[in-house]
């Protein structure tokens, strides 16, 4: 796939597990032809502050894509997703839900909450799956 743009895609990764956040960073950085600018927060409350430009995030830009874990401290991922979908600007931001559960379970949780995510993926278990994750994220982001 050719480069999507010379302008980096702004991605916010919301995950309280540093190993999982590092895995996402690695998966995306391996896609040499997709420039990305990554930001990380560790809980749902920080995610909402970042997205709403509150507290220490007043200068934060609006991300083009959010990669969101569902099981987060302070506020869970479904709360963050609902707040985004209810927000006049953030509703257009693509959101990939990335969780340890099987994809069908993730999708069911999102459906049961009556909100929409752009894509849902299970966190990878091995290096091959990590590399595949980067491509899945790019494909989800590129789809309309």
OpenMM code with the backbone's topology and positions (N, CA, C; nanometers):
from openmm import Vec3, app, unit

residues = "UNK UNK UNK UNK UNK UNK UNK UNK UNK UNK UNK UNK UNK UNK UNK UNK UNK UNK UNK UNK UNK UNK UNK UNK UNK UNK UNK UNK UNK UNK UNK UNK UNK UNK UNK UNK UNK UNK UNK UNK UNK UNK UNK UNK UNK UNK UNK UNK UNK UNK UNK UNK UNK UNK UNK UNK UNK UNK UNK UNK UNK UNK UNK UNK UNK UNK UNK UNK UNK UNK UNK UNK UNK UNK UNK UNK UNK UNK UNK UNK UNK UNK UNK UNK UNK UNK UNK UNK UNK UNK UNK UNK UNK UNK UNK UNK UNK UNK UNK UNK UNK UNK UNK UNK UNK UNK UNK UNK UNK UNK UNK UNK UNK UNK UNK UNK UNK UNK UNK UNK UNK UNK UNK UNK UNK UNK UNK UNK UNK UNK UNK UNK UNK UNK UNK UNK UNK UNK UNK UNK UNK UNK UNK UNK".split()
positions = [
    Vec3(0.0845, -0.1174, 0.0000),
    Vec3(0.0000, 0.0000, 0.0000),
    Vec3(0.0888, 0.1233, 0.0000),
    Vec3(0.0562, 0.2205, -0.0798),
    Vec3(0.1355, 0.3430, -0.0836),
    Vec3(0.1019, 0.4308, 0.0352),
    Vec3(0.1843, 0.5305, 0.0570),
    Vec3(0.1637, 0.6208, 0.1704),
    Vec3(0.0275, 0.6868, 0.1603),
    Vec3(-0.0410, 0.6967, 0.2737),
    Vec3(-0.1728, 0.7563, 0.2758),
    Vec3(-0.1621, 0.9076, 0.2631),
    Vec3(-0.0577, 0.9645, 0.3182),
    Vec3(-0.0376, 1.1080, 0.3169),
    Vec3(0.0983, 1.1365, 0.3786),
    Vec3(0.1530, 1.2536, 0.3462),
    Vec3(0.2768, 1.2940, 0.4113),
    Vec3(0.2491, 1.3523, 0.5491),
    Vec3(0.1257, 1.3926, 0.5726),
    Vec3(0.0862, 1.4476, 0.7021),
    Vec3(0.0599, 1.3308, 0.7971),
    Vec3(0.1244, 1.3294, 0.9129),
    Vec3(0.1031, 1.2174, 1.0048),
    Vec3(-0.0419, 1.2074, 1.0517),
    Vec3(-0.0880, 1.0849, 1.0635),
    Vec3(-0.2187, 1.0576, 1.1224),
    Vec3(-0.2024, 1.0673, 1.2733),
    Vec3(-0.2842, 1.1500, 1.3363),
    Vec3(-0.2788, 1.1671, 1.4822),
    Vec3(-0.3614, 1.0568, 1.5480),
    Vec3(-0.2942, 0.9747, 1.6280),
    Vec3(-0.3594, 0.8601, 1.6912),
    Vec3(-0.3445, 0.8703, 1.8427),
    Vec3(-0.4572, 0.8570, 1.9115),
    Vec3(-0.4582, 0.8495, 2.0574),
    Vec3(-0.4799, 0.7043, 2.0963),
    Vec3(-0.3862, 0.6483, 2.1733),
    Vec3(-0.3972, 0.5120, 2.2240),
    Vec3(-0.4380, 0.5212, 2.3708),
    Vec3(-0.5497, 0.4570, 2.4043),
    Vec3(-0.6019, 0.4590, 2.5408),
    Vec3(-0.5944, 0.3167, 2.5949),
    Vec3(-0.4953, 0.2918, 2.6803),
    Vec3(-0.4754, 0.1579, 2.7357),
    Vec3(-0.3973, 0.1698, 2.8654),
    Vec3(-0.4441, 0.1030, 2.9697),
    Vec3(-0.3764, 0.1088, 3.0989),
    Vec3(-0.2629, 0.0083, 3.1103),
    Vec3(-0.2478, -0.0797, 3.0131),
    Vec3(-0.1420, -0.1787, 3.0150),
    Vec3(-0.0278, -0.1292, 2.9263),
    Vec3(0.0858, -0.0986, 2.9882),
    Vec3(0.1997, -0.0430, 2.9131),
    Vec3(0.2528, -0.1397, 2.8068),
    Vec3(0.2468, -0.2685, 2.8337),
    Vec3(0.2927, -0.3668, 2.7357),
    Vec3(0.2032, -0.3610, 2.6115),
    Vec3(0.0718, -0.3530, 2.6322),
    Vec3(-0.0205, -0.3452, 2.5192),
    Vec3(-0.0021, -0.2144, 2.4422),
    Vec3(0.0188, -0.1049, 2.5131),
    Vec3(0.0419, 0.0233, 2.4464),
    Vec3(0.1711, 0.0186, 2.3648),
    Vec3(0.2741, -0.0438, 2.4186),
    Vec3(0.4009, -0.0581, 2.3464),
    Vec3(0.3831, -0.1453, 2.2230),
    Vec3(0.3007, -0.2488, 2.2349),
    Vec3(0.2722, -0.3365, 2.1223),
    Vec3(0.2037, -0.2587, 2.0089),
    Vec3(0.1101, -0.1728, 2.0421),
    Vec3(0.0430, -0.0912, 1.9408),
    Vec3(0.1439, 0.0034, 1.8758),
    Vec3(0.2282, 0.0651, 1.9569),
    Vec3(0.3320, 0.1548, 1.9039),
    Vec3(0.4197, 0.0792, 1.8034),
    Vec3(0.4645, -0.0383, 1.8420),
    Vec3(0.5506, -0.1182, 1.7545),
    Vec3(0.4777, -0.1538, 1.6249),
    Vec3(0.3542, -0.2001, 1.6354),
    Vec3(0.2770, -0.2409, 1.5174),
    Vec3(0.2626, -0.1260, 1.4192),
    Vec3(0.2392, -0.0059, 1.4696),
    Vec3(0.2193, 0.1094, 1.3819),
    Vec3(0.3511, 0.1621, 1.3261),
    Vec3(0.4566, 0.1599, 1.4059),
    Vec3(0.5858, 0.2091, 1.3585),
    Vec3(0.6451, 0.1170, 1.2528),
    Vec3(0.6045, -0.0087, 1.2503),
    Vec3(0.6518, -0.1026, 1.1484),
    Vec3(0.5932, -0.0712, 1.0109),
    Vec3(0.4863, 0.0063, 1.0060),
    Vec3(0.4267, 0.0478, 0.8790),
    Vec3(0.5010, 0.1727, 0.8324),
    Vec3(0.6139, 0.1514, 0.7687),
    Vec3(0.7051, 0.2612, 0.7330),
    Vec3(0.6419, 0.3636, 0.6387),
    Vec3(0.5419, 0.3216, 0.5611),
    Vec3(0.4822, 0.4138, 0.4643),
    Vec3(0.3564, 0.4829, 0.5170),
    Vec3(0.3299, 0.4718, 0.6481),
    Vec3(0.2166, 0.5418, 0.7085),
    Vec3(0.2691, 0.6250, 0.8253),
    Vec3(0.2921, 0.7536, 0.8036),
    Vec3(0.3412, 0.8364, 0.9145),
    Vec3(0.2315, 0.8574, 1.0189),
    Vec3(0.2664, 0.8314, 1.1430),
    Vec3(0.1714, 0.8486, 1.2529),
    Vec3(0.2348, 0.9304, 1.3637),
    Vec3(0.1505, 0.9997, 1.4355),
    Vec3(0.1903, 1.0742, 1.5553),
    Vec3(0.1089, 1.0150, 1.6691),
    Vec3(0.1765, 0.9479, 1.7613),
    Vec3(0.1077, 0.8751, 1.8674),
    Vec3(0.1070, 0.9523, 1.9986),
    Vec3(-0.0072, 0.9479, 2.0647),
    Vec3(-0.0235, 0.9991, 2.2002),
    Vec3(-0.0821, 0.8853, 2.2829),
    Vec3(-0.0477, 0.8802, 2.4100),
    Vec3(-0.0936, 0.7723, 2.4967),
    Vec3(-0.1533, 0.8277, 2.6251),
    Vec3(-0.2642, 0.7692, 2.6682),
    Vec3(-0.3204, 0.7939, 2.8007),
    Vec3(-0.3562, 0.6587, 2.8614),
    Vec3(-0.3652, 0.6555, 2.9956),
    Vec3(-0.3753, 0.5268, 3.0645),
    Vec3(-0.5109, 0.4955, 3.1248),
    Vec3(-0.6055, 0.5884, 3.1212),
    Vec3(-0.7376, 0.5558, 3.1758),
    Vec3(-0.8449, 0.6360, 3.1038),
    Vec3(-0.9695, 0.5984, 3.1280),
    Vec3(-1.0808, 0.6627, 3.0597),
    Vec3(-1.0963, 0.8095, 3.0934),
    Vec3(-1.0670, 0.8456, 3.2154),
    Vec3(-1.0777, 0.9864, 3.2549),
    Vec3(-0.9737, 1.0715, 3.1820),
    Vec3(-0.8494, 1.0230, 3.1757),
    Vec3(-0.7462, 1.0946, 3.0996),
    Vec3(-0.7862, 1.1055, 2.9528),
    Vec3(-0.8447, 1.0001, 2.8989),
    Vec3(-0.8874, 1.0023, 2.7582),
    Vec3(-0.9892, 1.1133, 2.7358),
    Vec3(-1.0869, 1.1249, 2.8239),
    Vec3(-1.1879, 1.2298, 2.8084),
    Vec3(-1.1269, 1.3684, 2.8255),
    Vec3(-1.0353, 1.3841, 2.9186),
    Vec3(-0.9668, 1.5132, 2.9341),
    Vec3(-0.8898, 1.5479, 2.8079),
    Vec3(-0.8196, 1.4509, 2.7520),
    Vec3(-0.7435, 1.4726, 2.6281),
    Vec3(-0.8383, 1.5123, 2.5153),
    Vec3(-0.9416, 1.4346, 2.4962),
    Vec3(-1.0341, 1.4570, 2.3852),
    Vec3(-1.1116, 1.5878, 2.3982),
    Vec3(-1.1439, 1.6251, 2.5217),
    Vec3(-1.2201, 1.7485, 2.5455),
    Vec3(-1.1292, 1.8680, 2.5740),
    Vec3(-0.9971, 1.8453, 2.5643),
    Vec3(-0.8966, 1.9508, 2.5845),
    Vec3(-0.9105, 2.0189, 2.7209),
    Vec3(-0.9185, 1.9373, 2.8245),
    Vec3(-0.9325, 1.9873, 2.9606),
    Vec3(-0.8065, 1.9578, 3.0410),
    Vec3(-0.7939, 2.0324, 3.1488),
    Vec3(-0.6837, 2.0149, 3.2445),
    Vec3(-0.5493, 2.0254, 3.1740),
    Vec3(-0.4642, 1.9265, 3.1827),
    Vec3(-0.3307, 1.9337, 3.1235),
    Vec3(-0.3277, 1.9104, 2.9735),
    Vec3(-0.4437, 1.8987, 2.9125),
    Vec3(-0.4494, 1.8677, 2.7685),
    Vec3(-0.5108, 1.9809, 2.6868),
    Vec3(-0.5051, 2.1017, 2.7361),
    Vec3(-0.5663, 2.2150, 2.6654),
    Vec3(-0.5084, 2.2364, 2.5253),
    Vec3(-0.3820, 2.2011, 2.5058),
    Vec3(-0.3150, 2.2211, 2.3763),
    Vec3(-0.3198, 2.0965, 2.2881),
    Vec3(-0.3829, 1.9913, 2.3348),
    Vec3(-0.3874, 1.8669, 2.2576),
    Vec3(-0.4692, 1.8859, 2.1305),
    Vec3(-0.4206, 1.8298, 2.0233),
    Vec3(-0.4968, 1.8318, 1.8983),
    Vec3(-0.6017, 1.7222, 1.8995),
    Vec3(-0.7021, 1.7372, 1.8175),
    Vec3(-0.8029, 1.6327, 1.8050),
    Vec3(-0.7436, 1.5182, 1.7234),
    Vec3(-0.7485, 1.3967, 1.7765),
    Vec3(-0.6908, 1.2852, 1.7015),
    Vec3(-0.7749, 1.2510, 1.5784),
    Vec3(-0.7094, 1.1897, 1.4812),
    Vec3(-0.7788, 1.1380, 1.3637),
    Vec3(-0.8365, 0.9995, 1.3934),
    Vec3(-0.7737, 0.9310, 1.4897),
    Vec3(-0.8099, 0.7941, 1.5235),
    Vec3(-0.7828, 0.7715, 1.6712),
    Vec3(-0.8742, 0.6994, 1.7364),
    Vec3(-0.8549, 0.6584, 1.8758),
    Vec3(-0.8539, 0.5066, 1.8794),
    Vec3(-0.7511, 0.4508, 1.9432),
    Vec3(-0.7440, 0.3072, 1.9674),
    Vec3(-0.7742, 0.2900, 2.1154),
    Vec3(-0.8854, 0.2235, 2.1452),
    Vec3(-0.9461, 0.2271, 2.2773),
    Vec3(-0.9634, 0.0884, 2.3364),
    Vec3(-0.9041, 0.0662, 2.4526),
    Vec3(-0.9292, -0.0556, 2.5295),
    Vec3(-1.0644, -0.0383, 2.5986),
    Vec3(-1.1356, -0.1474, 2.6220),
    Vec3(-1.2644, -0.1369, 2.6908),
    Vec3(-1.2505, -0.1373, 2.8421),
    Vec3(-1.1579, -0.2161, 2.8932),
    Vec3(-1.1434, -0.2308, 3.0383),
    Vec3(-1.0376, -0.1346, 3.0886),
    Vec3(-1.0848, -0.0188, 3.1335),
    Vec3(-0.9956, 0.0882, 3.1783),
    Vec3(-1.0304, 0.1302, 3.3197),
    Vec3(-0.9334, 0.1804, 3.3943),
    Vec3(-0.9639, 0.2379, 3.5254),
    Vec3(-1.0351, 0.3729, 3.5107),
    Vec3(-1.1011, 0.4121, 3.6148),
    Vec3(-1.1714, 0.5401, 3.6302),
    Vec3(-1.2967, 0.5497, 3.5447),
    Vec3(-1.2870, 0.5350, 3.4150),
    Vec3(-1.4024, 0.5292, 3.3251),
    Vec3(-1.3723, 0.4244, 3.2200),
    Vec3(-1.4678, 0.3373, 3.1957),
    Vec3(-1.4379, 0.2310, 3.0996),
    Vec3(-1.4460, 0.2810, 2.9558),
    Vec3(-1.3975, 0.1983, 2.8647),
    Vec3(-1.3919, 0.2358, 2.7248),
    Vec3(-1.5277, 0.2663, 2.6641),
    Vec3(-1.6315, 0.1968, 2.7086),
    Vec3(-1.7649, 0.2244, 2.6556),
    Vec3(-1.8112, 0.3649, 2.6933),
    Vec3(-1.7771, 0.4105, 2.8134),
    Vec3(-1.8100, 0.5486, 2.8533),
    Vec3(-1.7380, 0.6491, 2.7639),
    Vec3(-1.6122, 0.6225, 2.7357),
    Vec3(-1.5344, 0.7118, 2.6493),
    Vec3(-1.5953, 0.7130, 2.5092),
    Vec3(-1.6262, 0.5960, 2.4575),
    Vec3(-1.6845, 0.5862, 2.3238),
    Vec3(-1.8191, 0.6583, 2.3177),
    Vec3(-1.9018, 0.6406, 2.4177),
    Vec3(-2.0319, 0.7088, 2.4204),
    Vec3(-2.0126, 0.8615, 2.4241),
    Vec3(-1.9210, 0.9084, 2.5064),
    Vec3(-1.8953, 1.0531, 2.5138),
    Vec3(-1.8483, 1.1060, 2.3789),
    Vec3(-1.7672, 1.0284, 2.3093),
    Vec3(-1.7200, 1.0712, 2.1772),
    Vec3(-1.8358, 1.0772, 2.0783),
    Vec3(-1.9207, 0.9782, 2.0796),
    Vec3(-2.0313, 0.9736, 1.9844),
    Vec3(-2.1376, 1.0798, 2.0138),
    Vec3(-2.1412, 1.1268, 2.1378),
    Vec3(-2.2361, 1.2325, 2.1755),
    Vec3(-2.1782, 1.3726, 2.1566),
    Vec3(-2.0511, 1.3829, 2.1254),
    Vec3(-1.9823, 1.5115, 2.1136),
    Vec3(-1.9896, 1.5602, 1.9684),
    Vec3(-2.0227, 1.6872, 1.9466),
    Vec3(-2.0408, 1.7363, 1.8089),
    Vec3(-1.9156, 1.7272, 1.7209),
    Vec3(-1.7973, 1.7376, 1.7763),
    Vec3(-1.6744, 1.7288, 1.6968),
    Vec3(-1.6187, 1.5864, 1.6983),
    Vec3(-1.6188, 1.5236, 1.8136),
    Vec3(-1.5549, 1.3928, 1.8295),
    Vec3(-1.6338, 1.2789, 1.7661),
    Vec3(-1.7597, 1.3006, 1.7368),
    Vec3(-1.8409, 1.1939, 1.6781),
    Vec3(-1.7850, 1.1452, 1.5449),
    Vec3(-1.7118, 1.2316, 1.4744),
    Vec3(-1.6555, 1.1948, 1.3438),
    Vec3(-1.5210, 1.1225, 1.3545),
    Vec3(-1.4614, 1.1187, 1.4722),
    Vec3(-1.3311, 1.0538, 1.4899),
    Vec3(-1.3494, 0.9021, 1.4851),
    Vec3(-1.2664, 0.8354, 1.4058),
    Vec3(-1.2723, 0.6899, 1.3993),
    Vec3(-1.2192, 0.6315, 1.5300),
    Vec3(-1.2856, 0.5243, 1.5746),
    Vec3(-1.2464, 0.4573, 1.6983),
    Vec3(-1.2332, 0.3082, 1.6714),
    Vec3(-1.1166, 0.2555, 1.7059),
    Vec3(-1.0933, 0.1119, 1.7006),
    Vec3(-1.0908, 0.0623, 1.8443),
    Vec3(-1.1801, -0.0319, 1.8744),
    Vec3(-1.1808, -0.0931, 2.0064),
    Vec3(-1.0871, -0.2127, 2.0003),
    Vec3(-0.9895, -0.2129, 2.0893),
    Vec3(-0.8876, -0.3173, 2.0955),
    Vec3(-0.8904, -0.3744, 2.2367),
    Vec3(-0.9329, -0.4987, 2.2491),
    Vec3(-0.9491, -0.5576, 2.3811),
    Vec3(-0.8982, -0.7018, 2.3809),
    Vec3(-0.8843, -0.7589, 2.4987),
    Vec3(-0.8343, -0.8964, 2.5113),
    Vec3(-0.9397, -1.0009, 2.4774),
    Vec3(-1.0648, -0.9622, 2.4758),
    Vec3(-1.1737, -1.0555, 2.4477),
    Vec3(-1.1765, -1.0928, 2.3001),
    Vec3(-1.2438, -1.2029, 2.2675),
    Vec3(-1.2645, -1.2359, 2.1265),
    Vec3(-1.3453, -1.1253, 2.0569),
    Vec3(-1.3247, -1.1095, 1.9258),
    Vec3(-1.3885, -1.0018, 1.8501),
    Vec3(-1.5406, -1.0049, 1.8654),
    Vec3(-1.6020, -1.1230, 1.8605),
    Vec3(-1.7476, -1.1281, 1.8704),
    Vec3(-1.7970, -1.0781, 2.0057),
    Vec3(-1.7214, -1.1011, 2.1103),
    Vec3(-1.7576, -1.0515, 2.2437),
    Vec3(-1.7436, -0.8990, 2.2486),
    Vec3(-1.6351, -0.8470, 2.1915),
    Vec3(-1.6139, -0.7025, 2.1874),
    Vec3(-1.7279, -0.6361, 2.1110),
    Vec3(-1.7572, -0.6884, 1.9923),
    Vec3(-1.8638, -0.6308, 1.9097),
    Vec3(-1.9981, -0.6351, 1.9812),
    Vec3(-2.0256, -0.7449, 2.0530),
    Vec3(-2.1518, -0.7570, 2.1264),
    Vec3(-2.1598, -0.6537, 2.2391),
    Vec3(-2.0509, -0.6321, 2.3096),
    Vec3(-2.0503, -0.5309, 2.4172),
    Vec3(-2.0783, -0.3924, 2.3610),
    Vec3(-2.0174, -0.3612, 2.2470),
    Vec3(-2.0394, -0.2300, 2.1849),
    Vec3(-2.1841, -0.2184, 2.1378),
    Vec3(-2.2362, -0.3247, 2.0724),
    Vec3(-2.3772, -0.3235, 2.0270),
    Vec3(-2.4732, -0.3102, 2.1445),
    Vec3(-2.4477, -0.3852, 2.2518),
    Vec3(-2.5353, -0.3803, 2.3693),
    Vec3(-2.5388, -0.2408, 2.4314),
    Vec3(-2.4299, -0.1671, 2.4164),
    Vec3(-2.4251, -0.0300, 2.4687),
    Vec3(-2.4900, 0.0681, 2.3710),
    Vec3(-2.5303, 0.0188, 2.2540),
    Vec3(-2.5979, 0.0995, 2.1515),
    Vec3(-2.5118, 0.2171, 2.1051),
    Vec3(-2.3847, 0.1868, 2.0813),
    Vec3(-2.2915, 0.2840, 2.0248),
    Vec3(-2.2129, 0.2149, 1.9143),
    Vec3(-2.1436, 0.2928, 1.8335),
    Vec3(-2.0707, 0.2351, 1.7210),
    Vec3(-1.9216, 0.2621, 1.7316),
    Vec3(-1.8468, 0.1597, 1.6961),
    Vec3(-1.7018, 0.1725, 1.6795),
    Vec3(-1.6717, 0.1501, 1.5318),
    Vec3(-1.5616, 0.2049, 1.4848),
    Vec3(-1.5238, 0.1852, 1.3448),
    Vec3(-1.4856, 0.0403, 1.3191),
    Vec3(-1.4096, -0.0189, 1.4109),
    Vec3(-1.3660, -0.1585, 1.4018),
    Vec3(-1.3412, -0.2103, 1.5431),
    Vec3(-1.3446, -0.3418, 1.5563),
    Vec3(-1.3113, -0.4071, 1.6824),
    Vec3(-1.2089, -0.5164, 1.6543),
    Vec3(-1.1033, -0.5203, 1.7357),
    Vec3(-0.9985, -0.6209, 1.7186),
    Vec3(-0.9605, -0.6782, 1.8547),
    Vec3(-0.9161, -0.8043, 1.8518),
    Vec3(-0.8610, -0.8689, 1.9701),
    Vec3(-0.7124, -0.8363, 1.9774),
    Vec3(-0.6641, -0.8089, 2.0981),
    Vec3(-0.5211, -0.7812, 2.1158),
    Vec3(-0.4401, -0.9028, 2.0729),
    Vec3(-0.3318, -0.8789, 2.0014),
    Vec3(-0.2501, -0.9904, 1.9521),
    Vec3(-0.1740, -1.0604, 2.0635),
    Vec3(-0.1420, -1.1879, 2.0359),
    Vec3(-0.0698, -1.2684, 2.1342),
    Vec3(0.0762, -1.2915, 2.0961),
    Vec3(0.1100, -1.2819, 1.9689),
    Vec3(0.2463, -1.3074, 1.9254),
    Vec3(0.2930, -1.2020, 1.8263),
    Vec3(0.4203, -1.2098, 1.7882),
    Vec3(0.4792, -1.1104, 1.7005),
    Vec3(0.4080, -1.1034, 1.5656),
    Vec3(0.3760, -1.2181, 1.5067),
    Vec3(0.3063, -1.2175, 1.3775),
    Vec3(0.1731, -1.1437, 1.3878),
    Vec3(0.1010, -1.1675, 1.4966),
    Vec3(-0.0273, -1.1011, 1.5166),
    Vec3(-0.0091, -0.9515, 1.5407),
    Vec3(0.0999, -0.9124, 1.6055),
    Vec3(0.1278, -0.7702, 1.6271),
    Vec3(0.1480, -0.7015, 1.4924),
    Vec3(0.2251, -0.7635, 1.4049),
    Vec3(0.2495, -0.7049, 1.2733),
    Vec3(0.1200, -0.6992, 1.1915),
    Vec3(0.0368, -0.8010, 1.2021),
    Vec3(-0.0932, -0.8002, 1.1343),
    Vec3(-0.1821, -0.6893, 1.1895),
    Vec3(-0.1719, -0.6630, 1.3192),
    Vec3(-0.2542, -0.5591, 1.3812),
    Vec3(-0.2283, -0.4235, 1.3171),
    Vec3(-0.1034, -0.3911, 1.2926),
    Vec3(-0.0729, -0.2630, 1.2298),
    Vec3(-0.1452, -0.2469, 1.0978),
    Vec3(-0.1432, -0.3512, 1.0163),
    Vec3(-0.2113, -0.3456, 0.8865),
    Vec3(-0.3627, -0.3380, 0.9035),
    Vec3(-0.4179, -0.4113, 1.0006),
    Vec3(-0.5626, -0.4045, 1.0267),
    Vec3(-0.6037, -0.2633, 1.0679),
    Vec3(-0.5226, -0.2011, 1.1525),
    Vec3(-0.5527, -0.0638, 1.1967),
    Vec3(-0.5515, 0.0298, 1.0774),
    Vec3(-0.4509, 0.0168, 0.9935),
    Vec3(-0.4412, 0.1047, 0.8760),
    Vec3(-0.5617, 0.0836, 0.7848),
    Vec3(-0.5992, -0.0402, 0.7602),
    Vec3(-0.7133, -0.0679, 0.6723),
    Vec3(-0.8425, -0.0128, 0.7304),
    Vec3(-0.8610, -0.0266, 0.8594),
    Vec3(-0.9811, 0.0278, 0.9229),
    Vec3(-0.9831, 0.1790, 0.9103),
    Vec3(-0.8701, 0.2418, 0.9359),
    Vec3(-0.8640, 0.3876, 0.9272),
    Vec3(-0.8902, 0.4367, 0.7839),
    Vec3(-0.8374, 0.3638, 0.6863),
    Vec3(-0.8515, 0.4054, 0.5458),
    Vec3(-0.9917, 0.3814, 0.4907),
    Vec3(-1.0662, 0.2894, 0.5533),
    Vec3(-1.2016, 0.2629, 0.5031),
    Vec3(-1.2942, 0.3782, 0.5404),
    Vec3(-1.3941, 0.3968, 0.4582),
    Vec3(-1.4845, 0.5091, 0.4851),
    Vec3(-1.5946, 0.4748, 0.5808),
] * unit.nanometer
topology = app.Topology()
chain = topology.addChain("A")
for resn in residues:
    res = topology.addResidue(resn, chain)
    for name in ("N", "CA", "C"):
        topology.addAtom(name, app.Element.getBySymbol(name[0]), res)
